[in-house]
Each structure stands twice: as C-alpha cells, then as structure tokens.
C-alpha cells in the first residue's frame, strides 16, 4: 500500500469515526426499535439493503456496542411484515409516509433480511435473538416464491419501482414481471444460503437442508439461463414471453422451446455472480479478462462504471428518483465487484479496485468535506447528493483488507 492510499484511507476512517453516530436513531413513531439510517442527512428513515450494507461498514469500527441498533433494523422490518410476507422497502417514523409508499409500490423488501440477520449473529456469536423470528424470515422468501418466481426457476421484479438500482435498463421501463434481474437473483441466492446457515446455527436441521437445496436449485437456474457462453458473462433475463398458444396456426408447427431470453445489456450487476459465488472458475476468468478489464466498457480511473460505456443508454447525469445508474461510479458496485474479485483469487485486480475506491472517497472528503451518492468515472467528481454516506463507508472494509494483504 502506498503512502498516498494509506493517507486517504485514514481520512475516510477519521471521517467515519466522527460521523457514524449520526446514523443511529432511537425508536419512535412507526419504528419500535432503535435502527440505523444510511447517513446523517437522513431523518427517521429505515431502508432495506441500505441498513444491511452500512452496518457491514460500521460494525467493525464502532467504538461501542451497537448491537441494539443493528438488531433493530431487522426487527423493525419484521414488525411491519404482513401475513403474506410482504415487507416494506423502507419505513419512516411518520405513519402517513409509509401508507403513501405502499399505495404505489408493488415490490417488497429486497431479499437481504436473512443476510443482515446472519451478519449480526456471526458478529456477536449468537443467533438466539432471531430464533423466534426465523419463521418470519422464511415468510419473506415464501412471498418471492409465490409472487415473483418464474417457471425457469429465476425470480423477477414485479415492476421497475424501488428496485435499488433505480434505472437499470434491464428493468427500467420494461413490462411488469418481465425482468429476471441478475442482481435480484444473486441477492436471492445469498438469502437462501443465509437461511440455511442460520438454521444450522439454531439447530433447525430440516430447514438447513431445505434452503441449501433451494439455493443449489437457484444457482443451477442462474447458470443455465443467465450465463451467455457467446459473450462470456452473466446477464439479466427476459421472462416476459407470451404463452404458447397451440390454437395459433402460424406458431403451431414449431412453437418456442425456450422459456427465457438473455438481455445482452452490460451493467455492473453482471459481475454479481462473482460476489455471490455462482460463477464457475472458468466463467470468472472470462468475466474478468474479457469484460471487467476492458477500458471501453467497465474499467474506469475511479472504479467500475455501472453501465458499460459501449451501451447506447450510457449517461452520467445528475438525477434523483431515479438516481442515475447508467454509468456513474457507485460505492456499492465498486465494493461488490471488489469482493467478487477477492473471492475468486483475482488479488491484483481486487487491490487495484480497492485503491481506486479509497482514492475516490478520500479525495472527496479532503476536498469537499463530505461524500456524494455517485461519481463521474473519468474525473472522480461527485455528481449528486452531497452528504450521502451509506455503502460508501464500505471503502473502510477495503482499506482494512489492503492493510492485511499489503
């Protein structure tokens, strides 16, 4: 690690140490438990994958026991789960805001609730706090199984609202129930794995076997339907095909024999099978050598472009609702790709991406005194939402890894 990278890492660490307590909120209103918000600029808002990911960053550096806030993130969501398993994507302490959100949102909490519960349980060496709530974690997955699963074995978004990666072209403005997003399916695979591991920790042997088998089945479906041998990368999949109608004469002689169609749109989430451990070693080699390291597509001075520069939709635009994922650098995409590279043994590539990310955020704090939501891939300039913290703080996990690995 160079002196410059170390200095930027210490800047991020100092910034986080000074500000992380501003992410903690006490119970009140619709939220019965203490919880963590994505950043100090947020008021009383609990978000699904945001609370999980910011916790991954804050847990290792907190100066005091923050377990009550961590557990509260999970428990607040379970407290608002209905009998079907449908769970809010975000909860505000103001009850009217929650009601309005549910009027327009068809999607449910992203499949990361068991992953967050597992992280907390491992961090403190105890899963008993979630024992009685384990069936509720199952209920969220059963909602996806019932409402959001295609015959191919893949899961799809109900619509393009509140998917997290706001304007991902594989889902954005596409027909309802048509996008089997690779991002969604990788999250679901890890969620099923988390349910199996939690079951093992709690002594629920039958549940361990059930969710291990479901995870394996989903892994196989992703490999079958989302891997493109021609291009050497994983893609999102179109499942919104018209049903086979044998009454249509001009179709009857040779009806389709495929249940899905590849969406050849290169986005950062195409690398999520590395983070999830789904890609084979041979697939990982192609993904990294033929796609990740290509400066014409993803490889940028400050990290991973969220959309390939070769895509016609590529744009670095300041926007909110949706936030722009059409090319800018985001902290979470840099982190997840880094984590995937690390897991598959691409150590030099992981080190390079960690250094780019630490430089990006360290310079931003040094120059502006804060972080931004996303960044220009070429200049490293913050594009939108100054004061954003959230998963940008995962750069600390990258910094810690660099210190351990040189």
ABEGO torsion letter per residue (X at the ends): XBAAAAAAAAAAAAAAAAAAAAABBBBEEABABBBBBABAABBBBBBBAAAAAAAAAAAAABABBAAAAAAAAAAAAAAABBAAGBBBABBBABAAAAAAAAAABABBBBBAAAAAAAAAAAAAGBAAAAAAAAAAAAAAAAAAAAAABBAAGBBBBABABGAGBAABAAABGBBBGABBBAAAAAAAAAAAAAAAAAAAAAGBAAAAAAAAAAAAAAAAAAAAAABBAAAGBBBBBBAABBBBBAABAAAAABBBABABBBBBBBBAAAAAAAAAGABBAAAAAAAAAAAAABAABABBAAEBBABBAABAABBBBBBBOBBBAAGBBBAAAAAAAAAAAAAAGBAAAAAAAAAAAAAAAAAAAAAAGBBBABBBAAAGBBABGBGBBEAAAAAAAAAAAAAAAX
